[in-house]
Amino acid sequence: MAVVFAVNGERFELRDGDDPGATLLEFLRSRARFTGPKLGCGEGGCGACVVLLSTYDAAADEVSHAAAASCLTLAHGLHHRAVTTTEGLGNSRDGLHAVHERLAGFHASQCGFCTPGMCMSLAAALAGAEGKGTAPPPREGFSRLTSAEAERAVVGNLCRCTGYRPIADACKSFAADVDLEDLGLNSFWKKGDAHVSKLPPYKEGGIGAFPEFLKAEIRASLRIDSSASDMAMPGSESSWNRPRSVEEYYKLIASDGSGTKVVAANTSSGVYREAELYDRYIDLRDITELNSVCKDTNGVHIGAATSISRVIEILRQEGDDCKDVVFDKIADHMEKVASHFVRNMASLGGNLVMAQRDEFPSDIATILLAAGSSVCIQVSSEKSNVTLDEFLEMPPCDNETLLLSIFIPHCTPDSVSSNARTVNMAGDKTETSLLFETYRAAPRPLGNAVSYLNSAFFAQVSSDGTSGSLILEDLRLAFGAYGTRHAIRAREVEKCLVGKPVSASLLLEACKILKKTIVPKEGTTHSAYRLSLAVAFLFSFIYPATKGNVKPARAVRLNGDVASDTNGNPNCPHSVNIDVSLKETNCVKSGLYSNDHVLESCKQIVEISKDYLPVGVPTKKVGAELQASGEAIYVDDIPSPEDCLYAAFIYSTKPLAHVNSIELDPSLDQLKAVAVITVKDIPKGGGNVGANTIFGPESLFGDPLTQCAGGPLGIVVAETRNFANIAAKRAVVNYSTETLDTPILSIEEAVRRCSYFETPPFLLPQKIGDFSKGMEEADQKIYSAEVHFLHNF
């Protein structure tokens, strides 16, 4: 059966023989020839490949939109979807879209490589805002987005040369609540003369129009009997299967479980690069049970194939309906996981399975562990419910184990204790209160950054009527991502704290026990830092109780009026959802939140001198609009010649070793690799030269020794780029270390063994004056000294 979808309104089909492992980005750039989306990291981490995915619900006659990373999305999983790239918004011939013109006019493009992705992230936010039925109609020229929402639209889109100020200004120019005078220099108006009429016009309804022909095909497909739902797309070497039920899934697994990859959104390939080819794929997203959402008085059951973005919406709604502050805080933390164009596709169950099977440092597993969540799994015909910590402790899941749903219990005072009462914001203690807080430390607070350590804590606190001290009646302390196989409960610390009056001495004892509990595995980077974070997070959570000052913070929306890293009273030093970051977020702080405690960046108004015109005039860059619309041609956008072959480097895994032989993995014959080229294949008269430097030529391939881990040893040539990359990664290299001296690992050892670079004469220092005489006549003399610099990489 064919896979039918649309790209920029044009109909495309995938049929027998098409590679089911091909990504949407590969399809767009090689077959559809829409080269606006770029191949940057290939991991869903940079945003250069972002496109708009639109889905039509025939029953409700509604279209929903979402940004997606096309480098992770498999093209065969887009049946009856519509894809819009930056070319689909507009072009210089038929008219540019306001998104293109405003990014160009606000000087938000330099090299332009990342600009199409920026455009589509912003366009997806604008399209999504149009669906806000309850929001008032926007002013003419503006959208329904707020300034904070507009700026957050490009969180996760990386720019390495322009800087985020002009990009953020271009995004905020669409916001309904923006003050145009606050925006930076642009080519639309002079300072003090800002008006919306001078901006390129924007009207709702022009983004992501769903093709009528595709709507008709979807309606027609619904009239076909769905009982014949094998939904397999046979191919000569591979196939794509879309089972409609759990029973169908197990029939497919039983027929031939080897060489099969089970996918929901394939976002895991951004973490774990593909290292092999699969005979077939099984797409879980059509299984009804894996997409269902069931709410009851105890909590909410969420299907494992539900996207993380959809889970956030469910928790927000349920938190508002049931006054469950824990649900809102879980949603807050989930918004810091990955980027929005990854969360829109990534499934909740897939994240947990990666944590269980692949030791992925998941934030979601940690916070759900502290929330007391459980999961429903099925192994063959046996279905069972287990707690999340039991699931994480199980042997790694295979295709026989199917995660069906995740249950997140309500954590309201009434759900925990019949006589529970909350603590008011003034700090007046009553009988019982609930505390739930989440923490993470990462290179960036938002976007695609894996945590150094994450943690989440739940506590039920009561007041001792006699002494007035606070007692922890129930406690769940979860830690993850610190160099462990999966998230854990610190049960020994919990035993130490539960049932005792909270005091400083008890907290100190708990911290000592925690130091023995959080033990990163050998080889974990920044292990001491991770341990110190764990202690700091626990201290931040428990310390207010030692003072009898328990103030459960209110839930906070990241796109609302309160900053995400305070999540409560900005004056309280013990706020929840703390982000400890080593670097600043990639999104400009100015204007991101409107709270008073976030300082606005200083704006320096400079009068433009006319002495050197046009120097200093904010003139729009020539070509910026072409870069935004995807019409600018980069080297990689030039079509490859017919029957072109592709090559990938084979890299050394040893820092100092002889390379005896390099061979392809015999199990990968289906890759159709053409050849392996090494130093032995350089023809007579040629040279093994990769680069010429001032210190002499550097070899292209390791010959006869590898110089470092990661050094190139050879290249694999294959029919496709993907085949070449997989074959190179799986190459079998035979090393030997016989007759080798011990490596030189210090300057002292290099001096002892006379291992020097030959310094070019023009770099040698020139002799000026008499050094010996100067030292003898100096007032201060250094008779002996040594200075050592140690940098830990």
N, C-alpha and C positions, 0 to 999 in steps of 0.2 A: 504494500500500500504506500502511496506517495505521501511525502511530507510537504504540505502546501503552506506557504506564508508569503507575506508581502514585505518589500523593502522600498520605502519612499513611494508607496502606491503601486509598485510594479510587482507582478505575480512571479513567484519562483517555486520550483519543485525540486525535491531531492528524491531520487529513485534508486533502484537496485544498482549496486556497485559503488555508490557514493560512500566515502569514508565516514562512518558514524562517529568517529572520534574527532572530526574536524570541528573547530570552533566557529562561532559566528564571525569573529574577526577575520579568520582565514577566508571564509566564504565571501565576505563583503569586499575584501581587498583583492582577491584573486579571481573570483567568478563574477560577482556583481559589479566589480570595478568602482566601488565607492570607497575611495581612499582617504576620506576625511578622518575616520577612526584610525588611530595610530597604534602600532605595537611598541609599547614602552617597556614596562617590566614583565608583562605576560603573566602577572600574578594577581591582578585585580587591585594593585596597591597604588597606582599612579593616576588613574582616571583618564589617561589619554585615549582609551578605547571606548569610552562611555557612549551608549546609544539609548534611545527611548523605545521601550517595549510596551505595546498596547494590546490589551486583551478585551474581547467582546463577550459580554454576557447576554446571550440571546433571550433568555427568559425574562430578564429585567430590562433588556434593550439599553444597556449601559456599557460604556467603554471606560476601562481603568488604565492608568499610565504608571510606569515605573522606570527609573533609570537602571541600567544594567551594564556590567562589565562584559563587553563582547569577547574579550580574550579568554574568559572562563565559560561562557555560555556555549553549549553544544548546539550546532545548527539544527540537528535532527530533533531537538527538544522544543522547537518553535512551531509545531503544527498549529495552524489557524491563529497565529500571532501576526502582528504588524510591527515592523521595525522602522524607526525613523533615525536617520543619521543627520549630521549637520547639513549635508547637501539637500536633505528633504525639507529643511526649514526655508531655504531660499538660496539664490545665487546672484551673481552680478549681472546676468543676462535678463532673468525674469523678475528680479527684485530681491533685495536682501531682506532678511527678517530683522526686526528691531533688536533682537539679541545680538546678531552679528554687528549691526551698526553701533550699538551702544558700547560693546566691548572694544570696538575699534576707536570710537570717539573718546573713550575714557583712557586711552593709551594702555589698554590691558593686554597687549600682545607685543612681544619682542621677537623671539625666534619663531613663535607661533605653533610649535609642535604640539603643545598641550592645549591650545586654544579651542579646537573642535570639541574636545572632551569637556572643557569648561562650559562651552555653549550648550551642550546637551544636558549637562547636570542642571544648569539654570533653566533650560527649557522644560525639563521634567518637573522641576519645582513649580514652574508657572502652570503647566498642564494639570498637575495635581491640585493646585490651589483653585483652579476653575471648578473643581468638584465640591468645593465647600459651599453646600447649598444654604447653610445657615448664616454664612458671612454676608455682610451688606455688600451691594454692588460697589466696585471700586470707582475712584475718580477716573476721569478720562485720561488715558495715557499710562495708568498704573494698573497693578494687578491686586489680587486679594492677599498677597504675601505681606507679612510684616518685615521690617528691616532686619530683625534677627533671623527670621526664616530665610530671607533672600540671601543673606550672607552665609548662612549655614548650608545653602544649596551646594556650595563648592568645597565643603569640608571633605577631605579625601582626595581632591584633585590637586596634584602636586605641580608646582611651577618653579623652575630652577633659575629663571633669569628676570622675569618681569617684576616680581614682588606683588604682594597681595593687596596693597592699598588700592591701586586702580581697578583690580579685579573686583574687590569688595564694593567699590563705588559703583561700578557698572551694574552689579547685582542689585544694590540698594536703590538704584534709579527706578526700578520697577515696583518698589515697596509702597504700599498705600500710606504709611505713616512717616515717610522720609521727609526730611527738610532738605530740599535740593541745594540750599546754600552751604550745607555741611559737606557736600561732596567735593572731591578734589578737582584739580585742573583738568579741563577737558576742552574739546574742540567745538562744543555747542554754545557756550556762553562765556562771558567775562565775569569776573568776580563781582557779585552784587547785582547781576542781571539774570539770575537763574529763573527759568519758567518752563513748565512742562511742555508748552507749545514748541519749544526749541529742541526737544528731544525727538528722536525718530518715533513715530506713532506706534502704539501697541494696542491691540484689541484682543479680547478673549476669543477663544475658539479657533485660533489659527495654528495650533500645534497638535500634532499627532492625530490628524483626521483618519479615522478607520475606513479603509476602502470598502465601498458598497459591494463589490464582487466577492470580497472575502466574507462579509456579513451573510450574503446569500448562500455561500458554500457552507457556512457554519449552520445556518438554519436548515439547509437540506440534509446535512449530516445528522442532525438531531432527529429527523424523521426516519432514518434508517434504523433497523432493529439493532440495538446495541448488544444483544446477547452474543452475536458472533464477534466477540471483542478480543480475539487473539492479538490484533493490532500489531502484528509483527511485520517489519519491513525486511523481507529477505534480501540478501545480497550474495554476491559470489563468494565473499570471504567473511563478511560481517553482517550483522542484522541489528535492528533496533526494535525493542519490544515495549509495549505500553499495556501492562495488565490492568484490568479494571477492578480486581478483587485480590484479597490475600491468597485465596485458593489458586487463582491463575498464576500468581507469583511463584508459589511453590511447585506448580506443574512445570513452569519454565526452568526453575532451579533443578528439579529432579531430572529433566530431560538431558541436560548437560551443564553441570555447574562449573566446569573448568573453563578458564578463559572468558569469564563473564564479569562485567563491571556493573554494579548496582549504583544508580545515580538518582538524585533528586534535582540538584541544580549544578553539580560538578564544580562547585566553588572550592572543594578540597584540593583540586589540582593547582590552586594558587598557593597552597601551603606545601603540598607534596607533588612535585613535578612528575608527570607521567614517565615511567621507566620501562613500559612494555605496551604492546598492542593487545587489544581484546577482540575475541571472536564476535562478541555481541554485547549489547548494552540493554539493561532493564531499567526503564524510567518509572519511578514509583509515584509520580505526581497524579496519575489518573486513578489511583486506588482511593476509593471514597473514605474508607476508614482512617486513612492516614492524613486526611484533610479535614476531618470533622472537628467541631468544637462543641463541647458539652459543659454547661454550667449548672451547678447545683449549690445547695447551702454550704457544702463542705469546701468547695473550691471550683477549679476549672480544669477540664480535661482537654488537652490540645493535641491534635494529630501531629505525628512526627514529621510529616512533609510540609507543615505550615511554615511559611517564611518567617524569618526573625522580625522583619518589619511588621508583618501581620500580627505576630505575637505581641509586639509592643502596643499595637492598637487595641488588641483584646484586653491586655492588662490595664491599659489606661481606662477603657470603658468600664471594666469590672471594678477597678479601684474607685472610680467615681460613684458607681451604682451602690457598692457595698461599703463605702468609706474605708477601704482597705489600703492603708498607707504603704504597706509592704509591696503590694502589687505595683504601685506607682514608682517605688524606689527600684524595684527590679527593672521596670521599663526604663527608668533613668539610666541605669547602668548598661542595659542592652544597647542604648543609643551611643555608647562609647565603644562598642564592639565593631570592628571593621569599619567600612564606609557605607554610606546609604546605598550605593549602587551594588554593593555586595550583600548587604542585609536584605535588599529587596528580593534576592533570588535564593540566598542560603537558607536552608531549613533548620529548624530547631533540633530535630532529631539527628540530622547530619553532624551538627556541632557536637552533640553528646557522644555520638558514635566515634568521632575522631578522638575525643578525649578518652574514651574507653579503650579503643583499639590501637590508636596511633600515638598515645601519650601527648596529644595536643594540649598546650597550656590554655585551656578554655576558661574564660571569665564566667560564661553562662553556667557551666557545671558547678563552679564554686558558689555562685549566688543561689542557685536552685538547691544546692546541698544544704545551705544554711536555712533556706525557707522550708525545709522538711519535705521536699518533693519526692515523688515516686514515679516509676515508669511501668508501662505494660509492654511486655515482650512476648513474642511467639517463637518457639523453636519447633519446627515441623508443624505438628498438629496440636502441640501443647501450648496453651496460653497461661501466663502467670503475671502477677503484680509483685514487684520488688521495690524496695527503697532505692533511691538514687545511689547511696553509698554502696549497697549490695551490688547494684548493676556495675558500678565502676570497678569493683573488686573481682568481677567475673573474668574468666579467661577471655582474651580478645575475641570479639564477635566475628563470625564468618557469615557467608550468605545464607546459612540456615537459620540464623538468628535475626529476626525482624523486629525492630523497635516500632511499636504501634502508636503509642501516645505517651504524653507526659502529664502528670497530675500535679498542679500547684495548689496547695491548700490555702484557704483563707487564714489570715493572721490578724484577726480583729480581737479586741478584748473579749467580746462575747463568745467567739469561737474557741478561746483558750480556757476561759474560766467563767462560770455563771455569775460570779460576784465581782468580776474584774472591772476596774474603772481606769480610765486614762488619766494621764497627768496633764494639767492645763499648762498653757504656755507661760504662765507666770511662775511656774515651779512649785505650786502648792501640791503636796503629795497626798494621794488618796490611797486606796487599798492596793491596787495592782496596776501595773502599766507594762506595755510591750515596747521593746526597742528592737529596731532592725536597721542595720547600717552596712553599707558596702564600701570597699576601698580597692584601689588599684594604683600601682606605680608603673609607669610606662614611659618610653622615650617621648611620646606625645599624648596629651590627654584625650584627643579625639582622632579618629581616622584609623588607618591600618597600622596599628602598633601593638605587638604582643607584650603582655605585662611582664615586668620583672617579678612581680608578686601580686596576687589578688587575694582578697579575703572578704568574707561576709559574716556578720554576727547577728544572732537572734537571741533575745533574752526576755524573760518574764520576771519583772522586778516587783517585789512587795515590800511594804514598810513594816518593820518590827515595832509594834505598838508600845513596847516596853522601853527599849533603848533609843528608838527613833532611827536606827540604822536601816539601811536597805539590804534586802536579801535577794539573791538570784535564785528563783525557784526552778527555772528551766533555762537551759543555755545550749546553743549550738554555735560552735566556732569552726568555720571552714576556711581552709587555706589552700591555695593552688599556685601553679606556675613558678614555683621556686626551685625547680630542678627535681621534681618528683614525677612518678608515673602518672598520677592523676590527683585531683583535688581530694583532700582528706578532712576528716573531723579531728580536731585536737581534743580527744576524749579525756586524756589525763589532765589537761588543763581544765576541762569542764568539771571533772570530778573534784578538782581542787577548789573550785569557786562555788559550786552549787550548794545551797543550803546553809551558807555561812554569811554572817554580817560582812558586808564589803568594807574593807579597810585598806590603807596604804600597804601594810605589811602583807596582807593576803594578796594584793595585786603584785607585789614584788615577788612573792613565792610563785605565783602563776607565771610571771615572766621568766623565771628561772626554769620552770618546767617546760615552757614553750621553746626555750633555746635548745633543749634536748629533743624536742619533738620535730622541729623544723630543721631537718638535716638534708641539704641539697646533695644530690648524687655527685660522685667524683667527676670532675671536668666541667661542672656548672660555672658559668662566668658570673662574676660579681656575687659570689656566694655570701660573703660577709655583709654586703649591702642588703641582700634579700632577707637575711636573718634579722638585721636591724629593723627593716621595714615591718616584719611580722610583729616584732615586739612593740614598735611604735604604734601600729594600728590597734593592737590589743589594748595598749595603755590608753590611747585616745578614746576607746569605747568604754572602758571600765572606770577610768579615773573620775569622771563626774559623779559616779555613784558613791565614791569614797567621801565626797563632800555633801552627799545628799542632794545633789543638784542635777537630777535627771530631767532633761528637757527633750522629749522626743521631737525631732524636727519634722516639719510638715513636708509633704511630698512636693517635688519641684519639677516643672517641665523644662527641659533643656532649651526649648525654643521660646520660653516664656520670659518673664521679667526678672528671674532670679538666676544668678550665675550658677553654672553646673558644678563648680568646684566648692561651693559653699552649701547649697542645698538646704538652706534653713536660715537661721538668724546669722547675719553676716558678722555680728559682733561676738558670736560664740566661738571659742577656740576649738571646740570639739564638735565640729559639724560633720555631717555624714557625706558619703560619696566623695571622699577626699581623693584628689588626683595629685600624686607626687611625681613630678616630671623633671627629667634632666634637660629637656629642651622645651622651647616655647612651641605652642601649637602652631600648625601651619596656617591657621585662620587669623586674620588681624583682630586683635582684641578690641580696637576702637569700634564702638557701635555694635559689637556682637551681643552685648547685653546692655540693658538700659538702667541697671541698678546704680545707685549713687556710689557704691563702693568700688565700682569699676571705673578707673580713671580714664577720661577721654584723652587721646593723644593730642599733644599740642599742635596747633595749626599755625604755621608761620606764613603770613601773607607777604609776598614779595612783589613789589611793583616791577613790571617788565620794562627793562631798558630798551629804548628804541635805537641805541647807538650801533648795535650790531645785528639789526634785523636781517634775516628772519630768525637768528639765533635767540632762543629764549621764548619764542612764541609757541604755545601749545598746539602745534599743527599735527593733524592726524597723520600717522605713518602711512606711507604709500605701501599698499599690499596687506595692511592689517585686516581689511575686510575679506580679502581673498583667503588669508590664513584662517579666519574665523569660519568661513563658509566651506572650507575644505577644498577650495579650488587651487590653492598654492601647491605646487608639485615639489615634493622632497625626493631625494635620491631613491628611497625605498618605495616611493609611489610609482616609479617608472616600471612599466610592465616588464617582466622577465621574458627573454626570448623563448621561442617554442622549443620544447624538449630540453629545457634548462635543468641542470643538476644542481644539487645543494650540498654544502659541506658543513661539517661541525667539528670543532677541535676535540681531541682526546686529551684530557688533562691528567697530570701526574697526581697520584695520591701519596707519593713518598718524597721527602725533601732531599734525600741524597742516596741514590741507588743506581745501579746499572740497569738498563732496559734491555732485556734479552729478546723479547718478542712482544708483538701486539697482534691480537687476533680478535675477530668479532665473536660475540656470543653465538654458539651454534643454534641456540633455541630461537634466534630471531631471524631465521631465514626468510620469513614473510616480509621483512622490512625492505627487501629488494635493494640492499646496499650494493653499490657498484664496486667500490674499492676502498682500501685503507692505504693512505699515503703517509710514509714516514721518511726519516732522514736517508734511509737506504734507497729511496726511490728518486732522490735528486740526481739528475743526469750528470754525466761526466762534463766537467767544465763549469757546472753550477756551484753555488755556495749555500751553505746552511746559515743564511743571514736573515734575521728578522728585523733588525734595526741597527743603524749606525749611530753611535753616541760619541761624545767627546772622550769617553774612556775606551773606545774601540767598538767593534761590531758585537752585537748580541745574537746568539743563535736563535733560529726559529723553532727548531725541535731539539729536545734534550739529546745531546750527543757528545760523548758517549754516556754522560751522567745526567740525571735530573738535577736541576739546580735548586728547586724549591717545590713544595706541594702546590699544585695548581699550575705548574709550568706546562706548556704545550708539548706533547709528544708526537702528535700526528693528527691527521684529519680523516674523517669518514665521509665518503661521497655517496649520496643516495638520491632517489627520485623526488623526494619531498623534503622540506625543511624539518618536519616533525619526525620523519623516519631517520634522518641524519642525526638529530639530537638524541633520539632514543638509542640508536646504535652506538653513538659515541659514549653515552653514559654507561652502557652495558659492555663496553669493550673489555676484553680480558688482557691485562698487562702482566707479563712475567718479569719480576724484579729480582735482583740479587745484590747483596751488600758485601760480597767477598772482596778481599784485598783493598778495602776502602779505609782510609784513615778516619779517626774520629772527627766529627764536624767541628768547625770553629764557631763557637757560640759567644765569644766575648772579645773585646778589643785587646785585652791583655794576651789572650791566646793567639790572636792574629799577629801581634807584635812579636811574640815569642817564636812563632813559626814563619816570620817574615812574609806574611801574606798581605801585600800592599797593592793598591791600585796604582797604575803608572799615571802620575799627574801630568797633564799637558803643560808645556812650558808657560803658556800664557796665564795659567792659573797659579803658578808659583808666586809666592809673596816677594815683593821687591825689597831689597835691603836698603834701609834708610838709617843713616847714622851708625854709630858704634854701639852695638847692643851691650857688649861686655863692659865697656867703659861706663855706660849709662847706669847699669845695675850697680857697679862699684860706687858710684857717686850718689846713689839714691839715699834719701834719708831713711826710708823704710825698706827693709830687705826681707824677702821670702826665702828661707833656707831650704824648706822642704814642704810640699803640700800635695795632696791628692784630692780630686773631686770626682765623684761617681754619680752618674745620672741613671736612674732605673725607671723605665716606662713600662707599665703593665698593659699590654695590648689585650 
